[in-house]
Amino acid sequence: MNLFLIGTIIFVIVYLFLNWFARASSKKIAHTIKKIAVYLSLILTAILTIGGKFLFSLPFLFVILSGLKIKGLTALQMFQLWRLIQFLKNSGRFTKGQFNQPAGSSSISTDEAYKLLGLSKGCSKEEVINSVNKLQKKIHPDMNRDVKTERLSQLVNEAKEKIIKSDFS
């Protein structure tokens, strides 16, 4: 008897969903699916954050934000930006007064500069400039007025200068 009741309930739910699907416009369907994806992802992000899995929750949040087309960034670009921020945090670039340096200054190594720009040694000067331009289009403070990316933009410029001075002068 329980299987019959459950089967009937599932049939009614599927019938109502398909009936709505047949009558709704494609724009309304897309909008509803987008809302559902955003809500489910935010719930998943909250669950993973509460569970202590910050490494997994932050990329999910970035994927959702890119799905909303905020500032035109794609999911891959948001993930690359997140990896760049994690690299800089792990290397201590955002800490105040590390190694008796004033806050905001850094002495970036050549290897760190290549990692920051996503390049390998032996690349051409044009590749360095193109990589910097692509990153600056994403993170420059003039492009992202809502987000504080001044220091990140400075680090990208420092990395470019370090590579050009050490390898191309």
Helices and strands as residue ranges (DSSP letters): H 2-23, H 26-50, H 54-67, G 70-72, H 75-90, G 98-100, H 110-117, H 125-139, H 150-167
